[in-house]
Amino acid sequence: MSCDFIALANPGVQKISPYQPGKPIDELKRELGLDDVIKLASNENPLGTSPLALAAIQKELTEIARYPDGNGFVLKDAIHRRFGFAHNRITLGNGSNDILEFVARAYLREGDHAVYSRHAFAVYPLVVQAVGATGIEVRAKNWGHDLVAMAAAVTHKTKLVLIANPNNPTGTWFEKAEFEAFMQAVPEHVLVVLDEAYVEYVTEASALNGLDYVDRYPNLLVSRTFSKAYGLAALRVGYAVASTAVTNILNRVRQPFNVNSLALAGAAAALGDTDFVAKSRELNAAGMAQITAGLEEMGLPVIPSRGNFIAFDVGRPGLAVFDALLRKGVIVRPVTSYGMPNHLRVSIGLPAENARFLAALHQVL
């Protein structure tokens, strides 16, 4: 009789459904025998990677027999020079997802509560459940965070609140005044994680920048990533800025050498390539306008977005439309698991990719 290793797992882990990433291009080619496939599913940078980052990675290749710098000095120093925060306030992660894992492991245990919004990033409930804590999902407002309701959901059991600006997969956002009122309402002992994975795509000069607030609020942690605007998704590298006390704790649960040498070198160089980020932002704004206009012409409701993606309502089960688009060689992202069964999310691509997506969608519908 074989042992039931599912039953032996931690109760929180047993409840988790594995995260489903976007479908890879090669997998779709194999499945359907297609030669020409475009992927607009994973919010990747259609311009590729910063040339400065590629040069730094190429140079670092000769040293891959050695372990990376466990303290990540080069990248921390680049973040320090760019934003002014000391090394002891920076935590490096294997993607910003790694940061979320650190926070949950360090600050949550069975009986604790963590608050997050409906239609928010799927990893939030996953990391909370994995450590046996209880997730409190707050109803969304216009597909985005209702910060007033989220603050009201905080109780004496709450240890953590997870918010995103802009939010994935809806692209929604909140402004400075809303955020400031929220932080004033949240007790000082509750750690607030502000996930800014898409902040580099925000074009409004008056928009909220979480790094402006970490000195004001000791219970605030801001996480960012190099996977999106910087074009380093395959290398998995992100970072967090917080108080020295929070950073000290996170580094106690961070695995040694969690960020590899190529990622450290590439991210440090990419952070200084402001021209590449500016071009990425410009292309994204044009693509956002192109796809939005096309969707509205088809009569499909669009959720306004400040990310590098758009969520839209197809007026029928999104999975069926997703499958039909796959057969035309176009990969987008279904968001049924986010409580949005009639929506799809499409990443902004190159102009020709955007046009092909719109043409395929028009044919499918």
Protein Blocks (a to p, Z undefined) as FASTA:
>chain_A
ZZdfklmpcfklmmpccddddddfklmmmmnopabdcddfkopafklpafklmmmmmmmm
mmmmpccdfklmmmmmmmmmmnopafklcccdehjklmmmmmmmmmgcehiacdddehia
fklmmmmmmnopacdddddeehiacfklmmmmpcfklcbdcddddddfklpacdfklmmm
mmmmpcfklccdddffklmmpmbfkbccfklmmmmmmkbccdddfklmnopmmnopaddd
ddfklmmmmmmmpcghkbcfklmmmmmmmmmmmmlmmmmmmmmmmmmmmmmmmmmmnopa
cdddfbfbdcddehiafklmmmmmmmnopacddfklnopakbccdddddfklmmmmmmmm
mmmZZ
